[in-house]
Amino acid sequence: MMESRALGGGRRLALAGAIVLIVGCLMPWYTVGGDGGLPAESYMAFRYPQGVLAFLAGLATLALIALPYAMRPRPVAIDRGLSFGILAALAIGGVLLWVPAVADNLGGLLPNRAFGFWIAAAGAIMLARAAFDISREPPRRL
């Protein structure tokens, strides 16, 4: 019978951050128009490769959290702070690199027009903090 392992605080934060990041990627990252009879045009994360990168980093974080539970009851080598840090860097990079890609079309990234972007940014920051917490944990043992 396999033993159930508790999820550490850093991994719980990574789980929450990945979910927040994915939800943010599913929402509009910016909306233009909609004032004075003009139709609103929404920019989504999936419209540009940078947003897709952030979304995939969130999915990979979920997979990395689930990996030790899918494997035999022993720690896996990839389940370390460095792996979570790389995924957090990819998520932050995807969120931040999205801005210059669409800067010519955007008047400003105020939260009332870009709520999906800010939610995804918050999730990426949560992933970075979780990677720091996980890197400070002692190695997992049986």
C-alpha positions in Angstrom: 0.0 0.0 0.0 1.3 3.4 -0.9 1.7 6.0 1.8 0.1 9.4 1.3 2.5 12.3 1.4 1.4 15.7 2.6 1.8 18.6 0.3 4.3 21.1 1.8 3.6 24.8 2.1 5.7 25.7 -1.0 3.9 23.1 -3.1 0.5 24.3 -1.9 1.5 27.9 -2.9 2.7 26.5 -6.3 -0.6 24.8 -6.8 -2.6 27.9 -6.0 -0.3 30.0 -8.1 -0.6 27.7 -11.1 -4.4 27.7 -10.8 -4.4 31.5 -10.6 -2.1 31.7 -13.6 -4.2 29.4 -15.7 -7.4 31.2 -14.8 -5.8 34.5 -15.7 -4.7 33.1 -19.1 -8.3 32.0 -19.8 -9.6 35.6 -19.2 -9.1 38.5 -21.6 -5.7 40.1 -21.1 -6.7 43.4 -22.6 -9.9 44.9 -24.0 -9.9 47.8 -26.4 -13.0 49.8 -27.4 -16.5 49.2 -26.1 -16.9 53.0 -25.5 -19.2 55.2 -27.5 -20.6 52.5 -29.7 -17.3 51.0 -30.7 -17.2 47.2 -30.6 -14.8 45.8 -27.9 -11.8 43.9 -29.1 -10.2 41.5 -26.6 -6.6 40.4 -26.6 -6.3 36.9 -25.1 -3.2 35.2 -23.8 -3.4 32.6 -26.6 -3.2 35.2 -29.3 0.6 35.5 -28.8 3.2 32.9 -28.0 4.2 34.6 -24.8 0.8 34.1 -23.3 0.9 30.4 -24.4 4.3 30.1 -22.7 2.8 31.4 -19.4 -0.2 29.0 -19.7 2.1 26.0 -20.4 4.3 26.9 -17.4 1.2 26.8 -15.3 0.2 23.4 -16.6 3.7 22.1 -16.2 3.7 23.2 -12.6 0.5 21.3 -12.0 2.1 18.2 -13.6 5.3 18.7 -11.5 3.2 18.8 -8.3 1.3 15.7 -9.2 4.4 13.7 -10.4 5.5 12.4 -7.0 2.0 11.0 -6.4 2.0 9.3 -9.8 5.4 7.6 -9.3 6.5 4.9 -7.0 6.6 5.9 -3.3 10.0 7.5 -3.5 11.1 11.0 -4.3 11.7 11.9 -8.0 14.8 13.9 -8.9 13.0 16.6 -10.9 10.8 17.5 -7.9 13.2 20.2 -6.6 13.2 24.0 -6.2 15.2 24.5 -9.4 12.5 22.9 -11.5 9.8 25.1 -9.9 12.1 28.1 -10.4 12.5 27.4 -14.1 8.8 27.1 -14.5 8.2 30.3 -12.5 10.8 32.1 -14.7 9.0 30.9 -17.8 5.7 32.1 -16.5 7.0 35.5 -15.5 8.8 35.8 -18.8 5.6 34.9 -20.7 3.6 37.5 -18.8 6.2 40.3 -19.1 7.2 39.6 -22.7 3.5 39.8 -23.7 3.5 43.6 -23.0 6.1 44.7 -25.7 4.5 42.3 -28.2 1.2 44.2 -28.1 2.4 47.6 -26.9 1.6 49.4 -30.1 -2.1 48.3 -29.8 -2.5 49.1 -26.1 -3.1 52.4 -24.5 -2.2 51.2 -21.0 -2.5 48.1 -18.9 -4.9 49.4 -16.2 -6.5 46.7 -14.2 -10.0 47.7 -15.3 -9.1 46.9 -18.9 -6.5 44.1 -18.4 -7.8 42.1 -15.5 -6.7 38.7 -17.0 -3.2 40.0 -17.4 -3.0 41.2 -13.8 -4.4 37.9 -12.5 -1.9 35.9 -14.6 0.9 38.2 -13.3 -0.2 37.5 -9.7 -0.2 33.8 -10.4 3.4 34.0 -11.8 4.6 35.9 -8.8 3.0 33.3 -6.5 4.9 30.6 -8.5 8.2 32.5 -8.0 7.5 32.7 -4.2 6.6 29.0 -4.1 9.9 28.1 -6.0 11.8 30.0 -3.3 10.0 28.2 -0.5 10.5 24.8 -2.1 14.2 25.5 -2.6 14.6 26.1 1.1 12.9 22.8 2.1 15.0 19.8 3.0 15.1 17.0 0.4 12.2 14.6 0.5 12.9 11.1 1.9 10.7 8.1 2.6 
